[in-house]
Amino acid sequence: MLDLLRERRSIRKFSAEGVDPEKVDLLQEALLRAPTSRNLQPCEFVLVDDRDKLMSLATAKLHGTAFFATAPLAVVVAANPEVSDVWIEDCAIAAIIVQLAAEELGLKSCWAQLRLRPHSGDESASEFVRSLLDLPAGMEVPIVIAIGYPDENKAGHGSETLKRNKLHLNSFRSSESLC
């Protein structure tokens, strides 16, 4: 697991090669195995490989979604907030689980946060995607993830870049250091 975390980087340029159906099946399994609070399972997942819909996802918000235009696959993580009070956390857990599964399968990914972001005018990015994918009213779309084979090479972040001052022992204000 630590090797995956050391290698993982957000990739925003994908090759045109589609994701193998066997790998898509494994990504789906990873999504369904993601833990949820009290096993309430508020998340729903829409996998998108339709080129027109991927191009539309590239415009879901004003900045930070253009990379969907080159992605061969997107995973839309949605939830019904009425099912669980921690639906946002459950969506985030599912998102990182599928990103790590993608990494293990030789794929790369990039997460786009849509929650509380505008699309245009009075429409939110979440509302735009809900409409695009025919999600039921009340569903929220906090996260969309682009997945595919990379068309850019980025090395993982070196251990020297880790902000070890973010680690604390027993108390935030403690003089004890973990570094």
SEGUKOL-459503 format. One record per residue (C-alpha): residue in one letter; x, y, z. Coordinates in steps of 0.1 Angstrom, whole numbers, plus 5000, padded with zeros to 4 digits. Example, Ala and Ser with C-alpha at 12.3 -4.5 7.8 and 13.67 -1.06 7.14 Angstrom:
<tikols>
A / 5123 / 4955 / 5078 .
S / 5137 / 4989 / 5071 .
</tikols>
This chain:
<tikols>
M / 5000 / 5000 / 5000 .
L / 5028 / 5025 / 5008 .
D / 5044 / 5018 / 4975 .
L / 5011 / 5028 / 4958 .
L / 5009 / 5060 / 4978 .
R / 5046 / 5068 / 4970 .
E / 5039 / 5064 / 4932 .
R / 5005 / 5080 / 4930 .
R / 5002 / 5114 / 4913 .
S / 4973 / 5132 / 4899 .
I / 4975 / 5129 / 4861 .
R / 4956 / 5153 / 4839 .
K / 4967 / 5141 / 4804 .
F / 4955 / 5106 / 4794 .
S / 4963 / 5085 / 4763 .
A / 4935 / 5077 / 4739 .
E / 4937 / 5040 / 4749 .
G / 4905 / 5028 / 4765 .
V / 4905 / 5010 / 4799 .
D / 4904 / 4972 / 4796 .
P / 4869 / 4958 / 4805 .
E / 4886 / 4935 / 4831 .
K / 4901 / 4965 / 4848 .
V / 4868 / 4984 / 4848 .
D / 4853 / 4953 / 4865 .
L / 4879 / 4955 / 4892 .
L / 4874 / 4992 / 4897 .
Q / 4837 / 4986 / 4901 .
E / 4844 / 4959 / 4927 .
A / 4867 / 4984 / 4945 .
L / 4840 / 5010 / 4946 .
L / 4815 / 4985 / 4961 .
R / 4840 / 4974 / 4987 .
A / 4846 / 5009 / 5000 .
P / 4837 / 5012 / 5037 .
T / 4808 / 5034 / 5047 .
S / 4797 / 5046 / 5081 .
R / 4773 / 5022 / 5097 .
N / 4772 / 5004 / 5064 .
L / 4745 / 5027 / 5052 .
Q / 4760 / 5028 / 5017 .
P / 4747 / 5062 / 5005 .
C / 4770 / 5063 / 4975 .
E / 4760 / 5056 / 4939 .
F / 4785 / 5053 / 4911 .
V / 4782 / 5062 / 4874 .
L / 4810 / 5050 / 4852 .
V / 4812 / 5071 / 4821 .
D / 4831 / 5061 / 4789 .
D / 4809 / 5079 / 4764 .
R / 4832 / 5105 / 4747 .
D / 4804 / 5132 / 4745 .
K / 4796 / 5129 / 4782 .
L / 4833 / 5130 / 4791 .
M / 4836 / 5162 / 4770 .
S / 4806 / 5176 / 4790 .
L / 4822 / 5166 / 4823 .
A / 4852 / 5186 / 4812 .
T / 4830 / 5217 / 4815 .
A / 4814 / 5207 / 4848 .
K / 4829 / 5237 / 4866 .
L / 4847 / 5268 / 4856 .
H / 4882 / 5255 / 4864 .
G / 4897 / 5222 / 4872 .
T / 4878 / 5197 / 4850 .
A / 4892 / 5202 / 4816 .
F / 4913 / 5170 / 4819 .
F / 4881 / 5149 / 4815 .
A / 4884 / 5158 / 4777 .
T / 4913 / 5133 / 4774 .
A / 4902 / 5107 / 4799 .
P / 4888 / 5074 / 4786 .
L / 4868 / 5068 / 4818 .
A / 4852 / 5088 / 4846 .
V / 4838 / 5076 / 4879 .
V / 4811 / 5099 / 4891 .
V / 4806 / 5095 / 4929 .
A / 4771 / 5106 / 4940 .
A / 4751 / 5102 / 4971 .
N / 4717 / 5108 / 4986 .
P / 4723 / 5131 / 5017 .
E / 4691 / 5117 / 5033 .
V / 4706 / 5082 / 5035 .
S / 4735 / 5092 / 5058 .
D / 4747 / 5123 / 5076 .
V / 4783 / 5115 / 5066 .
W / 4776 / 5110 / 5029 .
I / 4805 / 5134 / 5020 .
E / 4830 / 5113 / 5040 .
D / 4817 / 5081 / 5025 .
C / 4820 / 5095 / 4990 .
A / 4856 / 5106 / 4997 .
I / 4865 / 5072 / 5010 .
A / 4851 / 5055 / 4979 .
A / 4870 / 5080 / 4957 .
I / 4904 / 5073 / 4972 .
I / 4897 / 5036 / 4972 .
V / 4890 / 5036 / 4934 .
Q / 4921 / 5058 / 4928 .
L / 4943 / 5034 / 4947 .
A / 4928 / 5005 / 4929 .
A / 4934 / 5023 / 4896 .
E / 4971 / 5028 / 4906 .
E / 4975 / 4992 / 4914 .
L / 4961 / 4983 / 4880 .
G / 4986 / 5004 / 4861 .
L / 4961 / 5033 / 4856 .
K / 4964 / 5069 / 4867 .
S / 4937 / 5092 / 4879 .
C / 4928 / 5127 / 4890 .
W / 4900 / 5138 / 4913 .
A / 4878 / 5168 / 4906 .
Q / 4858 / 5182 / 4935 .
L / 4824 / 5195 / 4925 .
R / 4807 / 5201 / 4958 .
L / 4800 / 5238 / 4965 .
R / 4815 / 5247 / 4931 .
P / 4796 / 5267 / 4904 .
H / 4790 / 5254 / 4868 .
S / 4775 / 5286 / 4853 .
G / 4750 / 5311 / 4863 .
D / 4729 / 5298 / 4892 .
E / 4736 / 5261 / 4884 .
S / 4761 / 5243 / 4906 .
A / 4786 / 5218 / 4892 .
S / 4768 / 5190 / 4911 .
E / 4734 / 5200 / 4895 .
F / 4750 / 5201 / 4861 .
V / 4764 / 5165 / 4864 .
R / 4731 / 5153 / 4880 .
S / 4712 / 5166 / 4850 .
L / 4738 / 5153 / 4825 .
L / 4737 / 5117 / 4839 .
D / 4699 / 5116 / 4847 .
L / 4705 / 5112 / 4885 .
P / 4674 / 5114 / 4907 .
A / 4665 / 5147 / 4923 .
G / 4682 / 5150 / 4957 .
M / 4713 / 5133 / 4947 .
E / 4745 / 5152 / 4952 .
V / 4778 / 5148 / 4932 .
P / 4807 / 5159 / 4953 .
I / 4834 / 5141 / 4933 .
V / 4843 / 5129 / 4898 .
I / 4874 / 5110 / 4890 .
A / 4892 / 5107 / 4856 .
I / 4909 / 5074 / 4851 .
G / 4931 / 5061 / 4823 .
Y / 4965 / 5054 / 4810 .
P / 4988 / 5084 / 4814 .
D / 5000 / 5105 / 4786 .
E / 5024 / 5123 / 4809 .
N / 5050 / 5110 / 4833 .
K / 5052 / 5123 / 4868 .
A / 5073 / 5108 / 4895 .
G / 5058 / 5103 / 4930 .
H / 5065 / 5130 / 4956 .
G / 5098 / 5123 / 4973 .
S / 5099 / 5117 / 5010 .
E / 5118 / 5150 / 5014 .
T / 5087 / 5169 / 5003 .
L / 5065 / 5155 / 5031 .
K / 5055 / 5182 / 5056 .
R / 5065 / 5163 / 5087 .
N / 5057 / 5194 / 5108 .
K / 5020 / 5184 / 5103 .
L / 5026 / 5154 / 5126 .
H / 5020 / 5158 / 5163 .
L / 5023 / 5135 / 5193 .
N / 4996 / 5134 / 5220 .
S / 4987 / 5171 / 5216 .
F / 4988 / 5197 / 5189 .
R / 5007 / 5221 / 5212 .
S / 5030 / 5194 / 5226 .
S / 5068 / 5201 / 5226 .
E / 5072 / 5164 / 5217 .
S / 5081 / 5159 / 5181 .
L / 5075 / 5130 / 5158 .
C / 5103 / 5142 / 5135 .
</tikols>
